[in-house]
Amino acid sequence: MVTSKIIYVRKITFFTMVNLVKEQQEKQK
């Protein structure tokens, strides 16, 4: 199904963005 693929990709993208933000915050400490 195409819709489930889009949701899956969005979840991965969101997860990656969250990880990037966490890394940036840790570097600033």
Sine and cosine of phi, psi and omega as CSV:
sin_phi,cos_phi,sin_psi,cos_psi,sin_omega,cos_omega
0.00,0.00,0.67,-0.74,-0.05,-1.00
-0.95,0.31,-0.67,0.74,-0.06,-1.00
-0.87,0.49,-0.68,0.73,-0.01,-1.00
-0.90,0.43,-0.56,0.83,0.03,-1.00
-0.91,0.42,-0.68,0.73,0.00,-1.00
-0.89,0.46,-0.70,0.71,0.01,-1.00
-0.88,0.48,-0.67,0.74,0.00,-1.00
-0.87,0.49,-0.72,0.69,0.00,-1.00
-0.90,0.45,-0.66,0.75,-0.01,-1.00
-0.90,0.44,-0.64,0.77,0.02,-1.00
-0.89,0.46,-0.70,0.72,-0.01,-1.00
-0.90,0.44,-0.68,0.73,0.00,-1.00
-0.88,0.48,-0.71,0.70,0.00,-1.00
-0.88,0.47,-0.70,0.71,0.00,-1.00
-0.88,0.48,-0.67,0.74,0.02,-1.00
-0.90,0.44,-0.69,0.73,0.01,-1.00
-0.88,0.48,-0.68,0.73,0.01,-1.00
-0.88,0.48,-0.68,0.73,0.00,-1.00
-0.90,0.44,-0.65,0.76,0.01,-1.00
-0.89,0.45,-0.68,0.74,-0.01,-1.00
-0.90,0.44,-0.67,0.74,0.00,-1.00
-0.88,0.47,-0.68,0.73,0.00,-1.00
-0.89,0.46,-0.67,0.74,0.01,-1.00
-0.88,0.48,-0.69,0.73,-0.02,-1.00
-0.91,0.42,-0.62,0.78,-0.01,-1.00
-0.93,0.37,-0.57,0.82,0.01,-1.00
-0.92,0.39,-0.53,0.85,-0.05,-1.00
-0.96,0.28,-0.35,0.94,-0.05,-1.00
-0.91,0.42,0.00,0.00,0.00,0.00
